[in-house]
């Protein structure tokens, strides 16, 4: 789990491990202590993936076609939350 804390896992590796953990927990055949450990590892992986996605969002630039041609524009995610 040190690789999770150090951020050494790639996004794909973290997602693969997270998928494996979810499958094990959904199966329900793991002892309670193991389930708790897997859940904790899954939460760390989830935070790692979220952090990596945020980093990527900050780096994305979109090309916007304007009358003058294409311009680079920093990516700004659209907030679809309507306060409901």
Secondary structure as GFF3:
##gff-version 3
##sequence-region A 1 84
A	DSSP	alpha_helix	2	5	.	.	.	ID=ss1
A	DSSP	alpha_helix	11	27	.	.	.	ID=ss2
A	DSSP	alpha_helix	32	59	.	.	.	ID=ss3
A	DSSP	beta_strand	61	66	.	.	.	ID=ss4
A	DSSP	beta_strand	69	74	.	.	.	ID=ss5
###
